[in-house]
Amino acid sequence: MHLHVGYYEHGFDYEGVFFKSLETERWLLFFDHKSYGVTLLKEFEKWDDLGLLIGDYLIEDDLIEEEGHKHFERFLKENNIVK
């Protein structure tokens, strides 16, 4: 299972992707910072073909869309990508 999340406010267009880990049942959030030309404030683990693993969350499947967007927006703000 996976979910695309995005931030499209104030002229921005950023997207991330959540994948559900079959091993841990947690949702993993990935972001391809290079495609957006942004520099992050800290280093994250790089996964081939997925980008940077920027979050690992225990979220109920029926709440992933709502909660996923919140986590992605929080990441963008914490890294000064958006305000």
MIZAVO-430854 format. One line per 8 residues: number of its first residue (from 1); for each residue x, y, z of N, C-alpha, C, O. Coordinates in steps of 0.1 Angstrom, whole numbers, plus 2048, in hexadecimal, padded with zeros to 3 digits. Layout:
N
NUM = X/Y/Z/X/Y/Z/X/Y/Z/X/Y/Z | ...
***
This chain:
83
1 = 808/7F4/800/800/800/800/809/80C/800/814/80C/806 | 804/817/7F9/80C/823/7FA/802/82F/7F8/7F6/82D/7F4 | 807/83B/7FB/7FF/847/7FB/808/853/7F7/812/855/7FD | 803/85A/7ED/80A/867/7E9/805/872/7F1/7F8/873/7F2 | 80D/87A/7F7/809/886/7FF/810/892/7F8/81A/891/7F2 | 809/89D/7F9/80E/8A9/7F3/80B/8B6/7FB/802/8B6/803 | 813/8C0/7F8/811/8CD/7FD/810/8D7/7F1/81A/8D8/7EA | 805/8DD/7EF/802/8E5/7E3/7FD/8F3/7E7/7F7/8FA/7DF
9 = 801/8F8/7F2/7FC/906/7F7/807/910/7F3/813/90D/7F2 | 803/91D/7F2/80C/928/7F0/815/926/7E5/821/92B/7E5 | 811/920/7DA/819/91E/7CE/823/913/7CF/82B/911/7C6 | 823/90B/7DA/82C/900/7DB/826/8F3/7D5/81A/8F2/7D5 | 82F/8EA/7D1/82A/8DD/7CB/834/8D3/7CF/83D/8CF/7C8 | 833/8CD/7DC/83C/8C3/7E1/834/8B6/7E3/828/8B6/7E8 | 83A/8AB/7E0/833/89E/7E3/83C/894/7EA/849/894/7E8 | 836/88C/7F2/83D/881/7F8/835/874/7F6/829/875/7F2
17 = 83B/869/7FA/833/85C/7F8/835/854/805/840/852/80A | 82A/84F/80A/82A/846/815/829/837/810/821/835/806 | 830/82E/815/82F/820/812/82D/819/81F/833/81C/82A | 824/80F/81F/822/807/82B/82C/7FC/82C/82D/7F4/822 | 833/7FB/837/83D/7F0/839/835/7E3/83D/82D/7E3/846 | 837/7D9/835/831/7CC/838/837/7C5/845/831/7BD/84B | 844/7C9/848/84B/7C3/853/846/7CA/860/845/7C3/86A | 845/7D7/860/842/7DE/86D/834/7E3/86E/830/7E7/879
25 = 82D/7E3/863/81F/7E9/863/81F/7F8/864/815/7FE/867 | 82B/7FE/863/82C/80D/864/82C/813/856/82F/80D/84D | 828/820/856/828/828/849/836/82F/848/839/837/852 | 83D/82D/83D/84A/834/83B/848/83F/831/842/83D/826 | 84C/84B/834/84B/857/82C/858/85A/824/862/85B/82B | 857/85B/817/863/85E/80F/861/86B/807/856/86F/804 | 86D/872/805/86D/87F/7FF/879/87F/7F6/884/87C/7FA | 877/883/7E9/883/884/7E0/887/893/7DF/883/89A/7D6
33 = 88F/897/7E8/893/8A5/7EA/89B/8AA/7DD/89A/8B6/7DA | 8A2/8A1/7D7/8AA/8A5/7CB/8A1/8AA/7C0/8A5/8B4/7B9 | 896/8A4/7BE/88D/8A8/7B3/887/8B6/7B5/883/8BC/7AB | 887/8BA/7C1/882/8C8/7C5/88D/8D2/7C7/88B/8DE/7C8 | 89A/8CD/7C7/8A5/8D6/7C9/8A5/8DD/7D7/8AA/8E8/7D8 | 8A1/8D6/7E1/8A1/8DB/7EE/8AC/8D5/7F7/8B0/8C9/7F5 | 8B1/8DC/800/8BB/8D7/80A/8B4/8D5/817/8AD/8DE/81C | 8B6/8CA/81D/8AF/8C7/82A/8B8/8CB/836/8C4/8CB/834
41 = 8B2/8CD/841/8BA/8D1/84D/8C2/8C6/854/8CB/8C8/85B | 8BD/8BA/851/8C5/8AE/857/8C5/8A3/84C/8BE/8A4/842 | 8CD/899/84F/8CF/88E/845/8C4/883/848/8C1/881/854 | 8C0/87D/83D/8B6/872/83E/8BC/866/837/8C4/868/82E | 8B7/85A/83A/8BB/84E/833/8B6/84E/825/8AA/850/823 | 8BF/84B/81C/8BB/84A/80D/8B8/83C/80A/8BF/833/80D | 8AC/83A/803/8A8/82D/7FE/8A8/82E/7EF/8A2/837/7E9 | 8AE/824/7E9/8AE/824/7DA/8A0/824/7D4/897/81D/7D9
49 = 89E/82C/7CA/892/82E/7C3/886/834/7CB/87C/837/7C5 | 888/837/7D8/87D/83D/7E0/880/84B/7E5/877/852/7E7 | 88D/84E/7E6/891/85B/7EB/895/85A/7FA/89A/84F/7FE | 893/864/802/897/864/810/88C/85F/818/880/864/817 | 88F/857/822/885/853/82C/885/85E/836/88E/860/83E | 87A/865/836/879/871/83F/870/86F/84B/86F/878/854 | 869/863/84B/860/861/857/85C/852/857/85B/84C/84D | 859/84E/863/854/840/866/849/841/870/84C/845/87C
57 = 83D/83E/86C/831/842/875/828/836/877/826/82E/86E | 823/835/883/819/82B/886/80B/832/884/807/839/88D | 805/830/879/7F8/836/876/7EE/82B/871/7F2/823/869 | 7E2/82C/876/7D8/823/872/7D5/825/863/7D5/830/85E | 7D3/81A/85C/7D1/81B/84D/7C6/824/849/7C7/82C/83F | 7BB/824/851/7B0/82D/84D/7B2/83C/850/7AA/844/84D | 7BD/83F/857/7C1/84D/85A/7CD/852/853/7D1/85D/854 | 7D3/849/84A/7DF/84D/844/7DE/859/83B/7E7/861/83A
65 = 7D3/85B/834/7D2/866/82B/7D3/873/833/7DA/87C/830 | 7CA/874/83D/7CA/881/845/7D7/883/84D/7DC/88D/84C | 7DB/879/854/7E7/87A/85C/7F4/87B/854/7FD/882/857 | 7F4/874/848/7FF/875/83F/802/883/83A/80E/887/83A | 7F8/88A/836/7F9/897/832/7FF/8A0/83D/807/8A9/83A | 7FA/89E/849/7FF/8A6/854/80D/8A4/857/815/8AD/859 | 812/897/857/820/894/859/829/89A/84E/834/89F/851 | 824/899/842/82C/89F/837/82D/8AE/838/838/8B3/836
73 = 823/8B5/83B/823/8C3/83C/82C/8C7/848/834/8D0/847 | 82B/8BF/853/834/8C2/85E/843/8C1/85A/84B/8C9/85E | 846/8B6/853/854/8B4/84E/858/8C0/846/863/8C5/848 | 850/8C5/83D/854/8D0/834/856/8DD/83C/860/8E4/83A | 84E/8DF/846/850/8EB/84F/85C/8EA/858/863/8F4/859 | 85E/8DE/85D/86A/8DC/866/877/8DE/85E/881/8E1/864 | 877/8DB/851/883/8DD/849/883/8EA/842/88B/8EB/838 | 87B/8F3/845/87A/901/83F/879/900/830/87E/909/829
81 = 871/8F6/82B/86E/8F5/81D/862/8FE/81A/861/904/810 | 858/8FE/823/84D/906/823/84B/90D/831/851/908/83A | 843/917/831/841/91E/83E/833/91B/843/82F/920/84E
***
